[in-house]
Each structure stands twice: as structure tokens, then as C-alpha cells.
């Protein structure tokens, strides 16, 4: 019960893999699942990112004979006080849920290890890696949600993404191409695993391809390097689509479209580049770079639209609606379902404040400034090296007054001589152009800084994504230990080192306070209202349940009863089902809802009092959300849930009720004429009467 909403939804698949005998039966049940969107049959591998649960579940089944001992499982009875029956509680890695959580903690540890390796490689210093890890734990609440929602998809994918970006940085630094094949294989496998673990990975990879394409346009990397990068995505994308059994959202993603367009560019158009010899050539190339980036972006959008129209898909339409709602007044039911949740709100100022107090952001600002200053200094040095050469050429071209006489000097009107002079001036080296061409921007550093900027924009728009931004900040903070960036004057260097040493103290202060606060959380979970509901459901005959997405996830996990809606929102039909079920909290008629429930073949409707009577200062009550969706036409009606909870309504008969939940049995048309005054008959008698009528 403590695994709620999305967490309970995903854990139910792990539970299926662990409990079904034989193992193949569990896999078959996932591929032909009639529980999650009753009565429709759903392939869970295709629709949901459940591969982590399947892998961990298979591993548990393999090691279970060695874990089923008193050494790994300890059980005891818990007395819950007067009025409540005692329950048995078992702990230890031999218990399925603890084995599952241990796997998540291992991934969290892998994330820190990958962070250390990435930062150490980028800064070329052990201290850089150590600083990144210290900053990670100083800002642990900003860098991860693993302590609150352990099996969230990002907790599986974040360590793999960190490893992938580390290997990409190594690949960009490997100029001699000694380890290209091992790196390619490792990156391709990680790309595939990331796509299997988290549906949002496609947007991260979209950003990566865009950054690499821009780097190629700016000649920071070669077309060969871009092609190698695309090859790893080609293998990873196709393997992921195969293992996801043709996931529609991935096939129709902007990531897949951009990959195709950039690949076509590399194959057919990458050779059309201006050879820069003069400032005019430089301006012309800048124009073509901007045009190419614009054309690739537009072509990718149109290709995505064509694929979506051809396959008749609208899987990620809600994501673009959310983005539009962030910048405009556009709102609908689905955007409000997201934006009313705190994790999908804008990044709060307190997060920036916390990361500044721990000296993370100051370290990052200094590291980025140092990198750009180092590149600027290299540009200045290139200009200084070109000046003597130009002066030597001027001396050689001066007239000595011995060989050239007045008779030998060309006449001003000689067209051949004028043409030669023009050609000589055009071919003369331009010091500015040569210095621009000689800029040596480190590809790995540029890639990681660009990634940081994009992650920052994502985090600013959606707070849930701040883990990407804050972790990347930890990586970039390691640049303060990159020795070759200290090209400042000696006096400035001393001052900078002194300031950086002073920054260690606020970091350690934040580290101690943060760790103490997180370790001090010792809580106990209990929800007797939901426990009563679930126990009642388990005593009923099999039937499909409708209700809010969080409670339906608990029903699916704890009772194994069919449900008609679920928390995984990245599918058009799933959103439509949730839209239909949540009408119970809108200003609709009972007849309208009854017709909708009949189409879904719902047996029981669960109504929650806190959703029905809840208050919100942000306009996030369900009645407010439905008012935005339906307009002013129905504002005079009371919410349907108010009527169901206070009056007797045809087709909806109360069979269970406690302080938080009410369950209504929904009749089909064959028994719609039967009416019972539910308020005068005990719940158990009503249920017995209804069951006897149906039988």
C-alpha cells in the first residue's frame, strides 16, 4: 500500500513476474494483460516501460533458493493497537519488495559512481570527481527523488544516462580513435537500456542529436564524429523499438524524426560546405549554417507530423499541450492534471537558493567562465602568432628601389596587372579569419555545457526534471580543478584559489545539514481507510473498478482486480479513459456518467471524498478543472460526486462506505429499473441483495 500511484502501478508488474509460476506464464500475462484497461487486452511490454521490473523479477526468481533462509528473511508480528488486528511484517533481502528496493539502491549508487568517473575525466583531476560527489550529496534533495518515489522511471534511467554521457565525453576526447569500437558497443547498449527504462529518454536523446548537429555545423567535431554518434543511436533506437514491440510513442517521436533527417544530411549534403578563405566566405558560411539548422528543424517537425498522420497516432500530443500551456493561457483537462501537480510546476526559487548556498552554482559559473576564457586566450594567441608572418610578407613585398625602375613599373591602366593585384589581395591571408579557424574548442566540454543549458530550461519548465539539471551542475562544477584553464595572471590566480577554498565551507555546511535532515526521517505508513477498502474488494466477486488513478493503481497491485484506468498517461486511449472516469467529479448528470461507465463495462465506481470536497487556492479542485474544460454552460450544476454521496441515484448503488472512500455498484440496463433506498439499508445487505439479483 505504501507504493502509490505510478510506483504501485509499476511494482504490480514486478509482483506478477515474481509470483506467477512458471516464469513464462508471468511473461505471457504481461503480454496479454486484461487487468490494466479492462476489458481491452494490453501488451504491457509495448505500452509501458516495465523492463526494469521484469529483469529484477527474473533475477529474484533465480536467486530465491539462496535467499529463502532465516539469514535473509526475518519476520515478526506488529501490534497495531486496539481495534486493529496484528499483522506479520517480514524484512530482509529475501522478501520480494526489499529485493526490489535493494536493486533501486544499487542503481542509485551506480549513479554516484558514474558521476565521479564523468567529473574526474572531464576535469582531468581526482579532486574534480570528488568535488562533484560532495556537491551531489550536499544537494541530494535537488538531485534525486529516489528517497521518496524509489521506483520512478528516472531513478532507473538516470545512472544509465550518466554513464552514457561519460562515454560520449570519452569518445569526443579520443582523437586517435583507439577505443571507438568498444565505446560504440557500450554506448549503443546504454542508449537501448535508457529508452527501455524511461519514456522521457527520447527527449534527452533528441537534445543530444541537436547538440551534436550544431557542433558539426560549427566545425567543433567532424562529420565522421557525427556519423559515429548517429550510428550508436541507430542501433539503440531500433533495438529499443524491437524490445518494446513497436512502441508507438517512440516510433512517432520527434527524436526518431530528427535522427532520420540528420542522417540524410550526413549521407547526401554534408559535403556542401564553404571553404573559408576570407571574411566574405565566413559570412556566407554563417548564413548557410543558420539555414541548415533551420531546414533540419522544420524537416524533422514535418516528418514527425507525417508519421503521426500516416500511423494515426497522437501519443505525445499532451506533452506539446503542456509546453504551450507553460507559455500561454491555454488550458484543458489534461494539461491541468499535470500542472496542478507540484512536480510538474515551474522550478521553485528555493531550489536555486539551495544550490547557491552550497556553492554549487558559483563553482559552475566559475568553471564555465574559465573554459570560455581559455578558448578566448587561445584565439588571442593565434592572432599574435599570425602578426609576425603578415609583417614579414609586407617587408618582402616592399620595393627595394634596385630591381624595379620606373620603366619596369606596371602602368595603372594595364588590365592584366590590375587583375593580378586583385587576385593577390583575395588570396592574401586574413588574420581574423585564420584566428577564427584556429579556435580550439574542446568538444567534450562544449557538449556538457550545452547539455547543462538545455537541462536548465527543462528544469525551469518542469520541476520533476531538475534532477537532470542539478546532477549536470555537479559534473560541470568539477571544471574548477581543470589546471590548464588557470591562464589568468598570477595575482588573479591566487585570489581565485583563495575564493574556491572558502567555498568548501558552505558546501560542507550544506552537506552536513542535508544528510542529517534526510537521515532523521523515520516515518510509519498507515492508511486504515484504504486498507478497509482493499480488504472489502478482495471479498467481492471479480469485477472491473473505476476511480482516480492513484487508488486504481493500489487496487490493481493489492487485489489483482481489473481496472479501467491507470497512472501511465503517455497513451491517447489511457488519457481518454481517465478523462471519462474523472467525470464523476465534474458537473455532469448521472445518466451521462452511467452511459460512459457502461461502455467501459465498469462494475464498481470508487469515489474519494478528498477529491470531491477538496479545496485549492490554485484552481486545482476537480470542479475547477472541469469548469475550465466545459466552460460556463454547466456552472450552475453541483458536482456529480456531491449528488452520489448525498442522494439516492439510479444506476449507482452504494455498497461500501467509510471516512474516505465510497463504492457504488453500477447496474446494467437489464436491472436499471430496480431502485433501493440505500441510506436506509446497511451496506452488507445492499451488496447481498444486488449480488442475488444479478445471480
N, C-alpha and C positions, 0 to 999 in steps of 0.2 A: 504493500500500500504506500510505502514511502517513495516509491518511484512513480511520479505523477506525470501526466500529460505525455510529452514526447518520450520521456525516459521510460515510463511504463509501457508505452507502445512498442519501443524497440526491444525492451527486455522480454516482452512476451514471445518474441521470435527466438531468442536465446533459450527461453524456457521450453519451447516446442522442440528445439534441436536436442536439448538435454534429456527430456522426458520421453519422447517418442521412441518406441522400440519396434523394429530395428532402426538404425540411423537413416537408411534410405526412406523409411516411412515418414520421418520428420522432414526430409528434404522434399518429398512428394507433397506433403501437407502444405509446405510453404509455396510450392509452385502452383497448387490448385487450392487456394485459400478461399473458403466461403464464409469465413468468420469476420473479416475486416470490413467488407462492404456488402453485407447480406442484401439480396440473395445472389449478387453477382460474384462470379469466380474471378479471383485476382491472383496474378503471378507476383508474389512478393519480391522475388529477385529482380523483376523488371521494374517494379514501381518504387521500391524503397531501397535505401542504402543499408541493407542488413548483412552485408558480407562480414563485417567485424563480428557480429553476433554468431554467425554460422561458423566462422573459424575458431572463435573462443569456445563455442559449444562443442565442436568436434574435438578440440584439444582436451576439454574437460572429460568427455566420454573416454578418451584414450587413456588418460592418467587416473581416472576414477578408481580403478582397483588398488592403486598405491595410496590414494588419499582417503579411502574409506576405512580409516582407523581412528582410534581414540586420540592419537597424537595430532591428527589434523582436524578432528571434529570433536568439540566439547559442547554438551547440551545441559541445560538447566531449566528449572521451572521459574516463571516470573509471576509473582503475586501482584495483581493489578488493583487490589483494594476491594472494598465491599461493593457488592452488586455486579462484579465482573469476574468471569471465570478465569483461572490462571491459564497461562499458555506456555508452551515449550519454546525455548529460544536456543538455537544452535549457532555457534561461531566457529571459525576456522576455515582454512583454505579448502577443506574438503566439502564445505557447503556450497552449492552451486552459485548463490548470489555473491558469496565472498570470493570465490574463484574469479567470477566475472569482474568484481571490483578490483581485485589484485591485478588483473590484466590491464585495467584502466590506469592504475597507479604506475605500472611498468611503462606504459606509453607516456605518462606524464614525466617520468624520469628520463625516458629517451628524448623527450623534447628539450630538457635541460642539457643533456649531453650533446645533442645536435647544435644547440645554441652555443655552447662552449667551443665546439670544433669550428663552427662557422665564424664566430667572432675572432678566434685565435688565428685562423687562416687569413681573414680579411685584414687584420691589424699586424700580422706577422709578429705577434708577440703573445706569450703565455699570459701576460698581465691583461691583455685585451680580452681574452676569453674569460679570465677570472672576473674582470670588471663587469662584463655582460651578465654573467650568472648572478653576481651580487646585486646588480640592478634589477634582475628578474625577480629575485626574492624580496627586494625592497618594494617592488610594485606588483607583488603577486596577485592581489585582488584585481588589478588592471590588466594583467597578462593572461589570465585564465579564469574559467568558471568551473573547473574540474571539481572543486571542493563543494559546489552547490548542485550542479547537474552533471554527475560523473559521466554518464554515457551519452552526452550531447555529441552530435556528429563531429563538431570541430575538435573535440578532445581526442578523437581517433585520427583525424586528418592533420592537425597542427604539427605533430612530430615528423610526419612524413613530408609535409611541405617545407619544414625547416631543413630536413636532410636534402630535399631536392634543390632548394636554393643554395645550400652549401656546395653541393656537387656542381651546380651550374657555375658558381663563382670559381671553383677549381678549374672547370673546363675553359672558362674565359681567360684564366691566368696561364693555362697550359699552352704556351705559344709554340713549343716544339712538337706538340701533338703526340706525346709519348703514351698517354693513357686514354686516348679517345674511345677505343672500343670498350674497355671496362666501364668507363664513365657513361657511355651511351646506353649500355645494357642496364646499369644501375638506375639511371635517370628515367629510362622508359618504364622500368618496373615500378618505380616510385610514382610516376605520373598515373599509371594504371591504378595503383592502390589508393592514391588520393581521390581519384574520380569515383572509385567504389565506396569510399568511406564518407564522403560529404558532397551533397548535391551542389553546394556553393563553390566547389573547387573549380568548376568550369569558368566562373567569372575571374578567379585568380589567374587561371591559365590564359584567359583572354587578355588580361593585363600584361602578362609576361610576353606573349606574342607581340602585342602592340609595342612594348618597350624594345624588344629585340629588333623589330622592323624599323623603329625610329633610330636605333643605334646604327643599323646598317645604312640608313639614309644619311646619317651624319658622318659616316665612314669611321665610326669608332670600332666597329667589327666589320669583317669582310662578308661578302655574300656566301662564302663557303661556311663560315661560322653560323650564319642564319639558317642555312640549309641543314646543317647538322642538328641545330636546335629543333627545327621543324620535324626532322626525322624522328627524334625521340617522342614528339607529340603525336606524330602519325602512328607509331607503334602503340603508344599508351592509349590513345583515343580509341583506336579500333579494338584493342584488347578489352578495354572497359565496356564498350558497346556490346561486344560479344558476351562478356560475363554478366552484364546487366540485361542480356537477352533482348537487345534492341530498345533500350530506354528512349522514349520519345522526347523527353526534355533535353537529353544530351544530343540526340541527332539533330534537333531543330535549334540548337543553341547558337548564339552569336559567336561563341568560341569556335565551333566547328566551321562556321561560315568564314570567319577571319582566317582560320588556318588554311582553308581551300584557296582563298583569294591571294594570300601572301605566298603560298606555294606556287600558284600560277605565275605570280610576279617573278619569283626566283627562277622559274624554268624558262620564261619567254621574254621578260622585259628588264632583267637586272643588268644587262649589258649596255643599255641605253643610258649612259652617264656622260656628263660633260667633262672633258679633260681641262682642268683648271690651270690656266697659264697667266691670266690677267684678272683684274678686278671685275671686268665685264663678264668674264666666264664665271666668276664666283657669284655674281648677282644672278646670272642665268641659272646656275645650279641651285641656288636657294629657291628660286621660283619653281623649278621642277620638283624639288624635294617637297615643298608645300603642296604642290598639285598632286604628286604621287600619294602623299599621306591622305589627302582629301579624297582622291578617287578610290583608294583601297578601303577607306572607312565607309563611303557611300555604297560601294560594290558589296561589301560584307553585309550591310543592313538590307540591301535589296535581295541578296542571295538568301539570307535568313527568312525574309518575308516570302520569297518564292517557295522555299522548302516548307514553311508552315502552311501556306495556302495549298500546296500540292498534296501534303500529307494530312491536311485539315487538322492542324494541331494548334492549341492555344495554352500549352502547359505553363509557360513562364510569363503569361500576359499580366499576372498580378504583380510581378516584380517591377515591370515598367510603369504600371499604375502607381505603385508605391513611390517610385522615383519622381513621377510627375506630381504626386501629392506633397512631396517634400518642398517643391519649389513653387507650387501654385495652390489655389484654394480647392482643387479637385479632390472630392471625397466620395467614396462609396462604401458599401458594407465591408468588402474585403480589405480595402486599404485601412479602414478604421480598426478592423480586427487586429491588424499588425501594429499600427502606430499607437493604438491605445495601450499596447504592452510596453513596459518601460525599456525592455531590451532592444526594441526597435525604434526608440525615440532618438533624438539628436544626442551627440556626445555631451555629457554634462560638464560644466566648468570645473567641478571638483576633481575630475579625473586629470585635467591639465594641471590643476593646482598640486595634486598629489605627486605627479611625475616631475613637477618643477621643484617641489620641496625636497625630493630625494636626489636632486641634482642630475636627474636623467636627461631632461630636455636641455639644460645648459651644456652638458657633456656632448650631446648630439649636435647642438648648434656649433660648438667649437670644432668638432670633428669635421662637419660639412664645410665650414669656412676654411679650415686648414687644407682640405682636399682641393677646393676651388682655388685657393691662394697658391698652392703648389703648382697647379696647372697654369695659372696666370704667370707665375715666375718662370716656368719652362717656356712660355710664349715669349716673355721679355728676353730671356737668354737667347732664344732663336733669332730674334730681331737684332740683338747685339752682335751675334756671330755673322749675320749677313752684311752688316755695315762695312767692315773692312774689305770684304770681297767687292762690294759695289764701288768703294773708293779706288781700289786697285784697277778696276775696269775703267774708271774715269781717267786715271793717270795714263793708262795705256792708250786711251783714245785721244788724249790731248795732242795737239800739233807741236812737234819739236822745232819746227822752223827750218829744218835742214833738207829733208826729202821733199816736202811739199812746197813748191814755189807757186807764184801767182799764176803761172801758165798751167801748172798741173791741177790747180783747184777747180772743182766742178762748177759749171755755171748754174745759176739759180733756176734757169728755165729748162734744164735738162730733165725730161720726164723719167728717164731710166734711173738717174741718180736720186730723184725725189722718191721714186718707188722703193729703191733700196733702203733709203733712210727710214721710210715708214715701216718697212718690214723689220729693220733692225730695232726700231723702238718697240714694235709689237712683241718681238722675241726677247727683248731685254727683261730680265727677271724683276718682278715686282716684290719688293721686300715685304710688304704687308701680306701679300698672297702666300709667299713662301713661309712666312711665320705662322699663318693660319694653318697651312698644310702640315706644319711641323708640330702642331699641338699634340701632345701625347696624353690623351685622356684614358685613364685605366678603366677598361670595360667592366670589370667586376665591381669596382666602386661605383661607377655610374649606374649600373644595373640596380644595385642595392639601394642607392639614394633615390632613384626613380621609383622603385618599389615602395619605399617609405612614403613618398609624396602621395602615391595613389592610395596606399593603405590609410593614410591620414584623411583623405577625402572620404573614403568608405566609412571610416570610424566616425567622422563628423556627422554623416548622414544616418548611420545605423549603429547605435551604441554596442550591439552584440558583436560587431566586427572589430571592436577596439583591441581585442586580443592579438589580432594581426599587426595592428599599428604599434602597440606598446612593445610587443616582442621584437619587432623590427627596429624600434628605437634602441632596445638593448644591444642589438647587433651593431648598429651604427655608432653607438657610444664607444665601442672598442677602438675607434679610429684615433682617439686621443693618445693611444700608445703606439701609433704608427710613426716610427722615428724619422723617416725620410720626409715627413710633412713639416718638420720643425725647421723651416728655412727662414724664419724670422731673424731679425738682428739679435745679437747675444743678450742684450739687456731685456728685450721683449721676451725672449725665451725663458729667462729666469723668472720674470713676473708671471708668465703663463703657467709654468710648472708649480709655482707657489699657489696660484689660484686653484689649480687642479687638485693639489694636495689638500687644500682647505675644503674642497667639495666632497672629500671622502667622509668627513664628519657628519654632514646632514644625511648622506647616504646610509651610513651605519646606524644613525639615529632612526631613520625610517625603517631600516631593516629590522631592528630590534623591536620597535613598536608594532610593526606589521605582523611579524612572526608571533609575538606574544598575543596579539589580538586574535589571530586566526586559531592558534592552539588553544586559547581559552574557551572556544566554542564547544561546549559539551551539552548537547540537547537530547531530548527524548521525544520520539514521534508517537502521537496517538490521535486518532480520529474516530471516535466511537460512532458518530453518525454514519460515516461511510462504512464502517465495519458492520453495523446493523443492516445497511442496505445490501452489501455484498453477501452477507450470510442469508438474507431473505431471498436474494436472486438465486443462490445455489440450491435453495429448496424448491424452486419453481420448475415446471416443465420447460423444455427447450423453447426459446422464443427470441425474436430479434429485438434489440433495445435501441432506443433513440434518446439523445440527450446532449449535453455540452461535450465538447471534445475531451476535456480533462477527465470527466467521470467515465466516459465511454472507454477511454484507454485503461482505466482501472478495472472496469467490468470485463474487458477483453483479457486482461492479464490474470485477474484473480479468480474469475468464474468460468472463463473459457466460453462464454456465451456469445452468439453472433451480435455484431453491432452494425449500424448503418452509416456511421461517420467516424472519422478518426483525426488525430492531430497532424498527420502528414498532409500539408496543404499544397504541395507542388504538383498538383494534377487538377485538370479542369473539372472532371466529374466529382472528385473529392470536395472541391470548393462548392460545387452546386449542391451536393448532399448536405454539407454543413450549413449552407445558406437556407436550405429547406427546413432543417431541424430547428435552427435558431429562430424560426418564425414564431415559435411558442412565446418568445419574449418580445415580439412586436405587436402592433395594433391590428392584428388580423382576426378574422372570425374563426370560430371553432370548426365550421364546415370546411373552410379553405384548408386549414391545417390537417383536418381529417382526410381530405382527398389526397393531400401530399403524402401523409403517412401510409395511406393505403397503397400508393404507387410503390413505396419502398418496402411494403409488406412488414410494417413495424407491429410488434405485439405489445410492447410496453414503452411508455414515454416517461423519462425521468426529468422532473422539474426541480431546480435548485432555488431555494428562497433567496440566497445572497445575490444571485443573478437577477432574480425577479424584482427584488426590493432594494437592490444595492444603490449606493449613492456615489457620485463622482463629480469633482469640480472641473474636470477637463472635458465634459461632454462625452464621457465614455460609458455611461449606462447603456444597456441594450436598448432601452426605449429611445434614448437619444440617437444611437447609431441607426436604428430603424427609421427614425424621423428624417434623418439625412437621406436615407436610401429611398424612402417612399414619398418624401415631400410633405406638404402641409395638408394633403387631402384627408388623412386619417388621424390627425392630431386630437380630434375630439373623442376618439375611442379609447377605452382603457386598454393596457397591455393584456394580451390573451392569458398570460400566466396568472394575472390577478383574478381573472374570472374563474380559471380552473381551480385555483386554491381556495376560493371563497364560495363558489356556487356549484350546483349540480348541472353538468353539461352533457348533452347527448354525445355518444361515441367515446367519451373519455370518463372512465370509471376508476376512482381511487381505490387501490388495493394495498398500498403501503404508504406510511407517513411517519416521519419523525421530525426532529427540530430543524433539520437541514434539507432533507430530500422528501419528495412526494413522487410516487409512481402511479401512473394511470394505465389501466388496461384498455387497449383500443379495440373496439369491436369492428368486425367486417360488416358488409351490407346485410348479410343474412340474419344478423341479430340486432340490427340498428334500432328496431322498434322497442327493445327491452329497456326499460328505464328503472333505475333503482335510486332511492334517496340515500346516497352514500353517507351522508352525515349522520344518519340515524342507525346505521348498521355497523358493527365492528368490522375492522379491516379483514380479519381472517375469514369471517362469514361471507363477506362480499367476494373474496377470492375463491372460496369453495363453491359459491353459487355460480360464478362465472365459469369456472372450470367444468362444473357439472353440466351447464348449458351447452358448452362447446363440445364436450364429450358426447 
